[in-house]
Amino acid sequence: MISRRHFLASGASALAVPALTSSSGAQDRRSLKAIAASKGFVFGTAAATYELKHRDFVLAALHDCAQLVPEYEMKRDALEPQRGQYNFTDLDALFSFAALNGLSMRGHPLVWYAANPPWLAPALQARRDERLMTGYIQTLMRRYTMTSVDVVNEAIAPDGNGLRPSPWLDAFGPRYIDMAFHAARAANPRAKLIYNDWGCEQGPNDRFRATTLKLLDGLIARRVPIDGLGLQGHLEAFGPRVDQRKLRDFLNEVRARGLSILVTELDVLDSGGPSEIAARDRGVADEARRFLDVVLDNPATNAVLTWSLSDRYIDPPEEWKLKLMGWRFRKLPYDAQMRRKPLWNALAQSFAGRHSF
């Protein structure tokens, strides 16, 4: 297991956390992790090793977050570029940073249709060997201490019509999902095992929600060791909105099945909105608040993580023309200069207002 001793042996040192400032410059010692903890759940963020090179990001993460999840470093194309040859350097660094600074870690993802190394699909076609999946799962689950892990990510087709095409589905059929969860539990009986997907949040996605419940029911009926559902929480401020009634009913169904609920990748897309930054920031904050007011009202919810903390690291290649005009996405709690935005305040207010159960 990656430990605090391992990180100290590497020569790294802890960082002190000074008082942070809001965009107005006023001193503000509130932290999202403390507000969340007072209501019985965990707040955290995705992080990557390149972000840890920036002191202001590190300070904000240590101040506000109790948990991290790897943004890229646990994806298989990064970890196993050649069959059987693992490169744990960056993932070890993330886990070591968390251990040194008293943060917990969750894992993402073990099995996904995307981000696989080029050798994997031909290997599965040549020989449908379950160890091509289960061996990888066992390696990670035994090496790292994780509070929870996204065992299978995005298995449902985007339109909600059955399972998404993938090398795993081609090789093993729908049972690949069961195989993955059983392998994860056998390798680590302590980590919470999560199915993670993105299509349940917006109002129009009735079929996706129904298919998700059908998937969960099948896993439970077959005694597959699943502990919870991860809602990625990729929202849109100026697109399809969250339907609070439909979302509340869906989450009640998840809770009734004895599963926990996690928000695993929260951000709010602001494209399609006005050019005025203040108006876009209000739209982003309002949609996050509408979403969290429902999610946090459900006692099965035990964690909220954002997909990074800062707009600084958003760099989609298809938006290069907008960047040339000085336009930037504003999807996350901190801006590119690591100043708190209205989304940060919306998170704090939603966390503070969560009911106690």
C-alpha positions in Angstrom: 0.0 0.0 0.0 1.1 3.6 -0.7 1.7 5.2 2.7 2.8 8.4 4.4 6.2 6.8 5.1 6.6 6.2 1.3 6.0 9.9 0.6 8.3 11.2 3.3 11.0 8.9 2.0 10.8 10.5 -1.4 11.9 13.8 0.1 8.7 15.7 -0.2 7.5 18.0 2.5 4.1 19.1 3.8 2.7 22.5 2.9 1.3 24.9 5.4 -2.1 26.5 4.5 -2.3 30.3 4.9 -5.6 32.2 5.0 -7.3 32.2 1.7 -9.1 35.1 0.0 -12.2 35.4 -1.9 -12.4 37.3 -5.2 -13.0 40.5 -3.2 -9.8 40.0 -1.3 -11.4 39.6 2.1 -10.0 36.9 4.4 -12.2 33.9 4.6 -11.3 30.8 6.6 -14.4 28.8 5.8 -13.7 25.5 4.0 -16.0 23.4 2.0 -14.7 20.2 3.6 -15.5 21.5 7.1 -19.0 22.6 6.1 -19.6 19.2 4.4 -18.2 17.3 7.3 -20.5 19.1 9.7 -23.4 17.7 7.7 -22.1 14.2 7.5 -20.6 13.9 4.1 -17.2 14.3 2.3 -16.2 17.1 -0.1 -13.3 16.6 -2.5 -12.0 17.1 -6.0 -10.3 15.4 -8.9 -6.6 16.2 -9.1 -3.7 15.5 -11.4 0.0 15.5 -10.8 0.5 18.5 -13.1 -1.9 20.5 -10.9 0.2 19.6 -7.8 3.1 21.5 -9.3 1.2 24.8 -8.7 1.4 26.0 -5.1 -1.9 28.0 -5.2 -3.8 25.0 -6.4 -2.3 22.8 -3.7 -3.1 25.3 -1.0 -6.7 25.6 -2.2 -7.1 21.8 -2.4 -5.7 21.3 1.1 -7.9 24.0 2.5 -11.2 22.9 0.9 -10.9 19.2 0.2 -11.0 16.1 2.4 -10.7 13.7 -0.5 -9.1 13.4 -3.9 -9.7 11.3 -7.0 -7.2 10.8 -9.8 -8.2 12.8 -12.9 -6.2 10.8 -15.4 -3.5 8.8 -13.6 -5.7 5.7 -12.9 -6.9 5.4 -16.5 -5.5 2.2 -18.1 -3.8 3.8 -21.1 -1.7 5.8 -18.6 -1.0 3.0 -16.2 -0.4 0.0 -18.5 0.8 1.4 -21.9 2.4 -2.0 -22.7 0.8 -5.3 -21.7 1.9 -6.3 -18.2 4.2 -3.2 -17.9 2.8 -0.8 -15.4 3.9 2.8 -14.8 2.8 3.7 -11.3 4.9 6.9 -10.9 2.2 9.5 -11.2 -0.5 7.5 -9.4 1.8 6.8 -6.6 2.6 10.5 -6.3 -1.1 11.4 -6.0 -1.8 8.7 -3.3 1.4 9.7 -1.5 0.4 13.4 -1.5 -3.0 12.5 -0.1 -1.5 10.3 2.6 1.0 12.9 3.7 -1.7 15.6 4.0 -4.4 13.5 5.6 -6.7 13.3 2.6 -8.6 10.1 1.7 -8.6 8.8 -1.9 -11.2 7.3 -4.2 -10.4 5.5 -7.4 -11.5 6.2 -11.0 -12.0 4.1 -13.2 -11.2 0.4 -13.2 -13.3 -0.6 -16.3 -14.3 1.9 -19.0 -15.0 1.7 -22.7 -12.5 4.6 -23.3 -8.9 5.4 -22.3 -7.6 1.9 -22.9 -4.2 1.2 -24.3 -4.0 0.3 -28.0 -2.9 -3.3 -27.3 -6.0 -4.1 -25.2 -8.7 -4.5 -27.9 -6.6 -6.8 -30.2 -5.7 -8.9 -27.1 -9.3 -9.3 -26.2 -10.2 -10.3 -29.8 -7.4 -12.8 -30.0 -8.3 -14.5 -26.7 -11.3 -13.7 -24.5 -9.3 -14.1 -21.3 -11.0 -12.7 -18.2 -7.6 -12.0 -16.6 -7.2 -9.1 -19.1 -9.8 -7.4 -16.9 -9.6 -9.1 -13.5 -5.8 -9.0 -13.3 -5.8 -5.3 -13.8 -8.5 -4.8 -11.2 -6.7 -6.9 -8.7 -3.4 -5.2 -9.2 -4.9 -1.7 -8.4 -7.2 -2.8 -5.6 -4.4 -4.5 -3.7 -1.9 -1.8 -4.2 -3.9 1.3 -3.1 -6.0 2.2 -0.2 -9.3 3.7 -1.4 -12.5 4.6 0.4 -14.5 4.0 -2.8 -13.8 3.2 -6.4 -15.6 3.5 -9.7 -15.5 -0.2 -10.7 -17.4 0.3 -14.0 -17.7 3.7 -15.6 -20.4 4.6 -18.2 -21.6 1.2 -19.3 -25.0 2.5 -20.4 -25.5 3.9 -24.0 -25.9 7.7 -24.1 -29.5 7.4 -25.3 -30.3 5.0 -22.5 -31.1 2.2 -24.9 -29.2 -0.7 -23.4 -25.5 -1.0 -22.9 -22.8 1.1 -24.6 -20.6 -0.7 -27.1 -17.2 -1.4 -25.7 -14.3 -3.9 -26.0 -15.5 -5.5 -22.7 -19.1 -6.0 -24.0 -17.7 -7.5 -27.2 -15.5 -9.9 -25.4 -17.7 -11.0 -22.5 -21.2 -9.7 -23.1 -23.1 -8.0 -20.3 -21.6 -10.2 -17.7 -18.4 -8.1 -17.8 -20.0 -5.8 -15.3 -20.6 -8.6 -12.8 -17.1 -9.9 -13.4 -15.5 -6.5 -12.6 -17.4 -6.0 -9.3 -16.7 -9.6 -8.1 -13.0 -9.1 -8.9 -12.8 -5.8 -7.1 -14.5 -7.2 -4.0 -12.3 -10.3 -3.9 -9.2 -8.1 -4.1 -10.3 -5.6 -1.5 -13.2 -6.2 0.8 -13.1 -2.8 2.4 -13.4 -0.3 -0.4 -17.0 0.8 -1.5 -17.7 -0.4 -5.0 -19.5 2.1 -7.2 -21.1 2.1 -10.6 -20.5 5.6 -12.1 -22.4 7.3 -15.0 -23.4 10.8 -16.3 -26.9 10.6 -17.8 -29.3 10.7 -14.8 -29.1 14.4 -13.9 -30.9 16.3 -16.7 -34.7 16.4 -16.9 -35.2 14.9 -20.4 -33.3 11.7 -19.6 -36.2 9.5 -18.5 -35.0 6.5 -20.4 -31.5 6.7 -19.1 -32.8 6.8 -15.5 -35.0 3.8 -16.1 -32.1 1.8 -17.7 -29.9 2.7 -14.7 -32.4 1.4 -12.3 -32.8 -1.8 -14.4 -29.0 -2.2 -14.4 -28.9 -1.8 -10.6 -31.8 -4.2 -10.0 -30.0 -6.8 -12.1 -26.8 -6.5 -10.2 -28.6 -6.7 -6.8 -30.7 -9.7 -7.9 -27.5 -11.5 -8.9 -25.8 -10.7 -5.6 -23.1 -8.6 -7.3 -21.2 -6.7 -4.6 -22.2 -3.1 -5.5 -22.3 -0.5 -2.8 -23.4 2.7 -4.5 -24.2 4.8 -7.6 -21.9 7.6 -8.7 -23.7 10.6 -10.3 -21.0 12.4 -12.3 -22.9 15.7 -12.1 -21.8 17.3 -15.4 -24.5 20.0 -15.5 -25.4 22.7 -18.0 -26.2 26.3 -16.9 -27.7 27.3 -20.3 -28.8 23.9 -21.7 -31.0 21.0 -20.5 -31.8 21.7 -16.9 -32.1 19.5 -13.8 -35.7 18.5 -13.2 -35.8 18.5 -9.4 -38.9 16.4 -9.1 -37.6 13.7 -11.4 -34.2 13.7 -9.9 -35.6 13.4 -6.4 -37.8 10.5 -7.3 -34.9 8.7 -9.0 -32.6 9.2 -6.0 -35.3 7.9 -3.7 -35.4 4.8 -5.9 -31.6 4.3 -5.6 -31.8 4.8 -1.8 -34.7 2.2 -1.6 -32.3 -0.3 -3.1 -29.9 0.1 -0.2 -27.3 1.9 -2.2 -25.3 5.0 -1.3 -25.1 8.0 -3.6 -22.0 10.0 -4.6 -21.6 13.0 -6.8 -18.3 12.2 -8.4 -17.4 14.7 -11.1 -19.4 17.9 -10.5 -18.9 20.8 -12.9 -21.3 23.2 -14.7 -20.9 23.9 -18.4 -21.5 27.6 -19.2 -21.3 27.5 -23.0 -24.3 28.9 -24.8 -24.7 31.6 -22.1 -24.1 35.4 -22.3 -20.6 36.8 -22.8 -20.8 38.7 -19.5 -18.8 36.8 -16.9 -21.0 37.8 -14.0 -24.1 36.5 -15.7 -22.4 33.2 -16.6 -21.2 32.8 -13.1 -24.7 33.3 -11.7 -26.1 30.7 -14.1 -23.5 28.2 -13.1 -24.0 28.7 -9.4 -27.8 28.6 -9.7 -27.8 25.3 -11.6 -25.4 23.7 -9.2 -27.6 24.8 -6.3 -30.7 23.4 -7.9 -28.9 20.1 -8.3 -27.4 19.9 -4.9 -30.5 21.0 -3.1 -32.1 17.7 -4.3 -29.0 15.4 -4.0 -28.1 16.6 -0.5 -31.6 16.2 0.7 -31.3 12.5 0.2 -29.7 10.8 3.3 -28.0 8.2 1.0 -25.6 10.9 -0.4 -22.3 10.7 1.3 -19.8 12.5 -1.0 -19.6 15.4 -3.4 -16.5 15.8 -5.6 -15.9 18.4 -8.3 -14.0 17.6 -11.5 -11.0 19.8 -10.5 -11.2 23.0 -8.5 -10.1 25.6 -11.0 -11.0 26.8 -14.5 -7.2 27.2 -15.1 -6.9 23.7 -16.3 -9.9 23.5 -18.7 -8.4 23.4 -22.2 -10.8 21.7 -24.7 -9.1 21.7 -28.1 -12.4 22.4 -29.9 -12.7 25.8 -28.2 -9.4 27.3 -29.5 -11.2 30.1 -31.4 -12.9 31.2 -28.2 -9.6 31.2 -26.3 -8.1 33.4 -29.0 -10.9 35.9 -28.2 -10.1 35.7 -24.5 -13.2 33.5 -23.7 -12.7 30.9 -21.0 -15.0 28.3 -19.5 -16.1 29.0 -15.9 -17.3 25.6 -14.8 -15.6 25.2 -11.4 -15.4 26.8 -7.9 -12.2 28.7 -8.5 -11.2 30.9 -11.5 -7.9 30.6 -13.4 -6.3 32.9 -10.8 -7.5 30.6 -8.0 -10.1 33.2 -6.7 -13.4 31.9 -5.4 -16.4 32.3 -7.6 -20.1 32.3 -7.1 -20.1 28.5 -7.6 -17.9 28.2 -4.5 -20.5 30.1 -2.5 -23.3 28.0 -3.9 -21.5 24.9 -2.8 -21.0 26.3 0.7 -24.6 27.3 1.0 -26.0 24.0 -0.3 -23.7 22.1 2.1 -24.7 24.2 5.0 -28.4 23.7 4.3 -28.3 20.0 4.1 -30.7 18.4 6.5 -29.4 16.3 9.4 -30.7 12.7 9.5 
